[in-house]
Amino acid sequence: MTSAMQRWRFLEDPAPDAALRWIDTFLEAYGDELRDVDDAFSRVAALRAEACVIPALELERLRTRNVLFFLDAVGQYIDHQPELRGLPLAHDVPAIAQEFGICAADANAALRMALTGERTGPPLELLFPLLGHDRMLIRIGAVSSRLLHGRGLEPIAYGPDGQPFEVIPSSKPEDAD
């Protein structure tokens, strides 16, 4: 994998220790779905890009004030972490989401979509160190900017099937006792 990444010009020679840890994390995250090393190119390129493309209807699902505030709070959380490996995301992401009345499953889906433009993929615990601080903050900022410009936070009324369109729901956050 190291030589392939050097061939693709994603990695310098000799590879620093941090890059070797990144490769180990990448293989843990995506290794089972790769037939050979060349299958990794598109995944590596997508992770190294500063932006991702979010399908239009998925972007519409994010178009709520609470999701926007949630993503901003996650950005602040990320920005204050010295290391992105080993974070207790299974606890922290739902706790942040709860502040905005978003259930854990919807919060994880919104965050994954904002970071990768995909519904499924490796656990967030692996994505965080693969993307790194800067890329995650850029991607969250891009989603926030896209949501706020143009129509703002007014979602589409109907989906392509003519049915009322559903955004990610939120409820009034529960008071902490």
Buried (B, 14 or more C-beta within 10 A) or exposed (E): BBEBBBEBEBBEEEBEEEBBEBBEBBEBBBEEEBEEBEEBBEBBEBBBEEEBEBEEEBBBBBBBEBBBBBBBBBBEBBEEEEEBEEBEBEEBBBEBBBBBBBBBEBBBBBBBBBBBBBEEBBEBBBBBBBBBBEBBBBBBBBBBEBBEEEEEBEBBEEEEEEEEBEBBEBEEEEEEE
